[in-house]
Each structure stands twice: as C-alpha cells, then as structure tokens.
C-alpha cells in the first residue's frame, strides 16, 4: 500500500532538506543532521551536530473543501541550530532556496509558504543559535481517502 499524501509530502521534505550541502550549491551542510520529533529539551544539539535541524508536523488543520475534497493546512515547525548568527542566516536562506525548488512537493501540495521565524541563543551543554521557523504546506485529499488527491 502507498503512503498517505501527508507522509509522501513529509518524505519529500526530508529528501529535499537532506540535499542541503555546500557541495550542492547551498551555503551550509544543514542536510547532514536532520531530525524529526527530537526532544530538544532533553536531547539538545551537540557541537558535532551543527548545523542541525529538527522538524515536527504536530498540528494539521483539516476542513471540507467540496463534496469530494478535504483541505489540509500542515505547518511544519522547524528548529535550526547553528554555531553563529551568520551561519543561522545562511541556513535560513538554504531552507528558503530548497523549499522554492518545488513548492508543490511533486504536485502533492497546492503550495508552501514560509510564515515566520524567531531566533534565540541556547545555552545548554553548548552555546548555539536556534531559529524556529514555520513552513506551511497546503494540500488536498479525497474525502475519506487520505491516500489519494
């Protein structure tokens, strides 16, 4: 059985972000340390994992769009950790560049937008800079069938 449309989009996001390397035309190698649902409070980024990214798809709003379609708004919450503010800005630019390669994730989504970002300094075991970003993916599925559009 194929994956749900949601899982297919998540897989494409992971694959795209995993390609963020300086050797691939980006300014960071953020793709080296991708995490999903990592508990950063109890398991913060280590110096050897920077730059790193943690992603979550924890809240999805769903509504009936028509007699045959469901409309889904899926925010992807991302925490990016870097060693400096300069590297943070490069990582943010890399995320934007990667997202705009195909905002429909292979025609699975209607579109994707970056909504906001907020940066802080984290002082855990190591000092690092963390930015939280929200990327919103909007997509449709058939009513009662999350495996088809």
C-alpha positions in Angstrom: 0.0 0.0 0.0 1.2 3.5 -0.7 1.8 6.1 1.9 -0.8 8.8 2.8 -0.4 12.1 1.0 0.8 13.6 4.3 3.5 11.0 4.6 4.5 11.4 1.0 4.9 15.2 1.5 6.9 14.6 4.7 9.2 12.2 2.8 9.8 14.7 0.0 10.5 17.5 2.6 13.1 15.2 4.2 14.7 14.2 0.9 14.9 17.9 -0.2 16.4 19.1 3.0 18.8 16.2 3.2 20.3 17.6 -0.1 21.3 20.9 1.6 25.1 20.7 1.3 27.7 23.2 0.3 28.7 20.8 -2.5 25.2 21.1 -3.8 25.1 24.9 -4.2 24.0 25.8 -0.7 25.8 27.8 1.9 25.6 25.3 4.7 25.6 21.5 5.1 22.3 21.5 7.1 21.3 18.2 5.4 23.9 16.3 7.4 21.9 16.5 10.7 18.1 16.2 10.1 15.9 15.1 12.9 12.1 14.6 13.2 10.4 15.0 16.5 13.6 15.2 18.6 13.1 16.2 22.2 15.4 19.2 22.2 14.7 19.9 25.8 16.2 16.6 27.0 18.4 16.0 24.0 19.8 19.3 22.8 22.0 19.6 19.7 25.7 18.9 20.4 28.5 20.9 18.8 29.2 18.0 16.4 25.6 18.2 15.1 25.8 21.8 14.0 24.3 23.0 11.8 21.3 20.8 12.6 17.5 20.8 12.1 14.6 19.3 13.9 11.2 19.1 12.2 7.7 18.4 13.5 4.3 18.1 11.8 2.3 18.2 15.1 -0.9 20.2 14.2 -2.8 19.9 10.9 -6.0 21.8 10.3 -8.5 20.0 8.1 -11.7 21.1 6.6 -14.2 20.0 3.9 -13.4 21.8 0.7 -16.1 20.4 -1.6 -18.3 17.3 -1.8 -15.2 15.3 -2.8 -12.2 17.0 -1.3 -10.6 17.7 2.1 -8.4 20.7 2.5 -5.3 20.3 4.9 -3.1 23.1 6.3 0.0 21.4 7.7 2.5 23.7 9.5 6.0 22.1 9.6 7.7 23.5 12.7 11.5 23.6 12.3 14.2 24.3 14.8 17.6 25.1 13.2 20.7 25.2 15.3 24.0 26.8 14.2 27.3 28.0 15.8 26.8 31.6 14.9 24.2 34.2 13.8 25.9 34.4 10.4 25.6 30.6 9.8 21.9 30.9 11.0 21.1 33.4 8.3 22.8 31.2 5.7 20.8 28.2 6.9 17.5 30.2 6.7 18.4 31.1 3.1 19.2 27.5 2.3 15.8 26.4 3.7 14.0 29.0 1.6 16.0 28.0 -1.5 15.3 24.3 -1.0 11.6 25.0 -0.4 11.2 27.1 -3.6 12.8 24.3 -5.7 9.2 22.9 -5.9 6.6 24.4 -3.6 4.2 21.6 -4.5 6.4 18.7 -3.5 5.9 16.9 -6.7 2.3 18.1 -7.2 1.2 16.7 -3.9 0.5 20.1 -2.3 -1.2 23.2 -3.7 1.6 25.4 -2.3 4.0 26.0 0.5 4.9 29.2 2.3 7.4 30.2 5.0 5.3 32.0 7.6 7.7 33.2 10.3 11.0 32.7 12.1 12.2 33.6 15.6 15.8 33.3 16.8 17.3 32.8 20.3 20.6 31.9 21.9 20.5 28.5 23.6 22.9 27.8 26.5 22.6 24.1 27.1 25.7 21.9 27.2 27.0 24.0 24.4 26.1 27.6 23.3 24.3 27.7 19.9 21.9 29.8 18.0 18.5 28.4 17.3 15.8 29.7 15.0 12.3 28.4 15.0 10.6 28.5 11.6 7.1 27.6 10.5 6.7 26.4 6.9 3.0 25.8 5.9 2.1 23.2 3.4 -1.4 23.2 2.0 -2.8 20.2 0.2 -6.0 18.3 -0.7 -7.1 14.7 -0.3 -10.2 12.9 -1.3 -12.8 12.8 1.4 -12.4 9.6 3.4 -9.2 8.6 1.5 -6.0 10.3 2.8 -4.1 8.2 0.2 -5.4 10.0 -2.9 -5.9 13.6 -4.0 
